[in-house]
Amino acid sequence: MYSTFGDIYDEDHFITSLAEHVRVVRNLPDYILESIGHNISLIYNFKVKAWAPESFYSETVLPKLLETG
């Protein structure tokens, strides 16, 4: 059976609790979908392990986010 994030978690609480730190969207904006030809498998997938250290985000994730815009 397929479930979505909202089936498991309280999306509104999740979005509200992170609002001061990051912008969380429910759906990808059209301009992003168009830039990847509506193929979300082209979006880079960070395989983050639970409890990854802050250095992983600053040294691995941030450079990739800056590179891809």
Order of alpha helices (4+ residues) and beta strands (2+ residues): alpha-alpha-alpha-alpha
